Amino acid sequence: MIITPPEYITKEEYEKREAKLREEYNEKLLKLRKQIQEQRAREEERDKLKDRLWTERIVYITIIIGAVSILTTIIVMIM
């Protein structure tokens, strides 16, 4: 078993490594935040489209029910 001495680094090298790691971490964090914002925006858009679709369906169903009731009234009056 060979024991190697620990690698000693200077304070400047340590600070460089730490700064580089911090920068990489901040870049990854920024990228994740952007992805989360984009996903939230897509979800909000999808919810708006769903709400609009349900509103249109309700309007169409109301129109159909109104037309059927008018036709029923006309048919009953004719008989």
Distance bins in CASP14 RR format, pairs under 12 A and 6 or more apart:
PFRMAT RR
TARGET T0000
AUTHOR 0000-0000-0000
RMODE 2
METHOD distances of the structure
MODEL  1
7 13 0 0 0 0 0 1 0 0 0 0 0
7 14 0 0 0 0 0 1 0 0 0 0 0
7 17 0 0 0 0 0 1 0 0 0 0 0
8 14 0 0 0 0 1 0 0 0 0 0 0
9 15 0 0 0 0 1 0 0 0 0 0 0
9 16 0 0 0 0 1 0 0 0 0 0 0
9 17 1 0 0 1 0 0 0 0 0 0 0
9 18 0 0 0 0 0 1 0 0 0 0 0
10 16 0 0 0 0 1 0 0 0 0 0 0
10 17 0 0 0 0 0 1 0 0 0 0 0
11 17 0 0 0 0 0 1 0 0 0 0 0
11 18 0 0 0 0 0 1 0 0 0 0 0
12 18 0 0 0 0 0 1 0 0 0 0 0
12 19 0 0 0 0 0 1 0 0 0 0 0
13 19 0 0 0 0 0 1 0 0 0 0 0
13 20 0 0 0 0 0 1 0 0 0 0 0
14 20 0 0 0 0 0 1 0 0 0 0 0
14 21 0 0 0 0 0 1 0 0 0 0 0
15 21 0 0 0 0 0 1 0 0 0 0 0
15 22 0 0 0 0 0 1 0 0 0 0 0
16 22 0 0 0 0 0 1 0 0 0 0 0
16 23 0 0 0 0 0 1 0 0 0 0 0
17 23 0 0 0 0 0 1 0 0 0 0 0
17 24 0 0 0 0 0 1 0 0 0 0 0
18 24 0 0 0 0 0 1 0 0 0 0 0
18 25 0 0 0 0 0 1 0 0 0 0 0
19 25 0 0 0 0 0 1 0 0 0 0 0
19 26 0 0 0 0 0 1 0 0 0 0 0
20 26 0 0 0 0 0 1 0 0 0 0 0
20 27 0 0 0 0 0 1 0 0 0 0 0
21 27 0 0 0 0 0 1 0 0 0 0 0
21 28 0 0 0 0 0 1 0 0 0 0 0
22 28 0 0 0 0 0 1 0 0 0 0 0
22 29 0 0 0 0 0 1 0 0 0 0 0
23 29 0 0 0 0 0 1 0 0 0 0 0
23 30 0 0 0 0 0 1 0 0 0 0 0
24 30 0 0 0 0 0 1 0 0 0 0 0
24 31 0 0 0 0 0 1 0 0 0 0 0
25 31 0 0 0 0 0 1 0 0 0 0 0
25 32 0 0 0 0 0 1 0 0 0 0 0
26 32 0 0 0 0 0 1 0 0 0 0 0
26 33 0 0 0 0 0 1 0 0 0 0 0
27 33 0 0 0 0 0 1 0 0 0 0 0
27 34 0 0 0 0 0 1 0 0 0 0 0
28 34 0 0 0 0 0 1 0 0 0 0 0
28 35 0 0 0 0 0 1 0 0 0 0 0
29 35 0 0 0 0 0 1 0 0 0 0 0
29 36 0 0 0 0 0 1 0 0 0 0 0
30 36 0 0 0 0 0 1 0 0 0 0 0
30 37 0 0 0 0 0 1 0 0 0 0 0
31 37 0 0 0 0 0 1 0 0 0 0 0
31 38 0 0 0 0 0 1 0 0 0 0 0
32 38 0 0 0 0 0 1 0 0 0 0 0
32 39 0 0 0 0 0 1 0 0 0 0 0
33 39 0 0 0 0 0 1 0 0 0 0 0
33 40 0 0 0 0 0 1 0 0 0 0 0
34 40 0 0 0 0 0 1 0 0 0 0 0
34 41 0 0 0 0 0 1 0 0 0 0 0
35 41 0 0 0 0 0 1 0 0 0 0 0
35 42 0 0 0 0 0 1 0 0 0 0 0
36 42 0 0 0 0 0 1 0 0 0 0 0
36 43 0 0 0 0 0 1 0 0 0 0 0
37 43 0 0 0 0 0 1 0 0 0 0 0
37 44 0 0 0 0 0 1 0 0 0 0 0
38 44 0 0 0 0 0 1 0 0 0 0 0
38 45 0 0 0 0 0 1 0 0 0 0 0
39 45 0 0 0 0 0 1 0 0 0 0 0
39 46 0 0 0 0 0 1 0 0 0 0 0
40 46 0 0 0 0 0 1 0 0 0 0 0
40 47 0 0 0 0 0 1 0 0 0 0 0
41 47 0 0 0 0 0 1 0 0 0 0 0
41 48 0 0 0 0 0 1 0 0 0 0 0
42 48 0 0 0 0 0 1 0 0 0 0 0
42 49 0 0 0 0 0 1 0 0 0 0 0
43 49 0 0 0 0 0 1 0 0 0 0 0
43 50 0 0 0 0 0 1 0 0 0 0 0
44 50 0 0 0 0 0 1 0 0 0 0 0
44 51 0 0 0 0 0 1 0 0 0 0 0
45 51 0 0 0 0 0 1 0 0 0 0 0
45 52 0 0 0 0 0 1 0 0 0 0 0
46 52 0 0 0 0 0 1 0 0 0 0 0
46 53 0 0 0 0 0 1 0 0 0 0 0
47 53 0 0 0 0 0 1 0 0 0 0 0
47 54 0 0 0 0 0 1 0 0 0 0 0
48 54 0 0 0 0 0 1 0 0 0 0 0
48 55 0 0 0 0 0 1 0 0 0 0 0
49 55 0 0 0 0 0 1 0 0 0 0 0
49 56 0 0 0 0 0 1 0 0 0 0 0
50 56 0 0 0 0 0 1 0 0 0 0 0
50 57 0 0 0 0 0 1 0 0 0 0 0
51 57 0 0 0 0 0 1 0 0 0 0 0
51 58 0 0 0 0 0 1 0 0 0 0 0
52 58 0 0 0 0 0 1 0 0 0 0 0
52 59 0 0 0 0 0 1 0 0 0 0 0
53 59 0 0 0 0 0 1 0 0 0 0 0
53 60 0 0 0 0 0 1 0 0 0 0 0
54 60 0 0 0 0 0 1 0 0 0 0 0
54 61 0 0 0 0 0 1 0 0 0 0 0
55 61 0 0 0 0 0 1 0 0 0 0 0
55 62 0 0 0 0 0 1 0 0 0 0 0
56 62 0 0 0 0 0 1 0 0 0 0 0
56 63 0 0 0 0 0 1 0 0 0 0 0
57 63 0 0 0 0 0 1 0 0 0 0 0
57 64 0 0 0 0 0 1 0 0 0 0 0
58 64 0 0 0 0 0 1 0 0 0 0 0
58 65 0 0 0 0 0 1 0 0 0 0 0
59 65 0 0 0 0 0 1 0 0 0 0 0
59 66 0 0 0 0 0 1 0 0 0 0 0
60 66 0 0 0 0 0 1 0 0 0 0 0
60 67 0 0 0 0 0 1 0 0 0 0 0
61 67 0 0 0 0 0 1 0 0 0 0 0
61 68 0 0 0 0 0 1 0 0 0 0 0
62 68 0 0 0 0 0 1 0 0 0 0 0
62 69 0 0 0 0 0 1 0 0 0 0 0
63 69 0 0 0 0 0 1 0 0 0 0 0
63 70 0 0 0 0 0 1 0 0 0 0 0
64 70 0 0 0 0 0 1 0 0 0 0 0
64 71 0 0 0 0 0 1 0 0 0 0 0
65 71 0 0 0 0 0 1 0 0 0 0 0
65 72 0 0 0 0 0 1 0 0 0 0 0
66 72 0 0 0 0 1 0 0 0 0 0 0
66 73 0 0 0 0 1 0 0 0 0 0 0
66 74 0 0 0 0 0 1 0 0 0 0 0
67 73 0 0 0 0 0 1 0 0 0 0 0
67 74 0 0 0 0 0 1 0 0 0 0 0
68 74 0 0 0 0 0 1 0 0 0 0 0
68 75 0 0 0 0 0 1 0 0 0 0 0
69 75 0 0 0 0 0 1 0 0 0 0 0
69 76 0 0 0 0 0 1 0 0 0 0 0
70 76 0 0 0 0 0 1 0 0 0 0 0
70 77 0 0 0 0 0 1 0 0 0 0 0
71 77 0 0 0 0 0 1 0 0 0 0 0
71 78 0 0 0 0 0 1 0 0 0 0 0
72 78 0 0 0 0 0 1 0 0 0 0 0
72 79 0 0 0 0 0 1 0 0 0 0 0
73 79 0 0 0 0 0 1 0 0 0 0 0
END
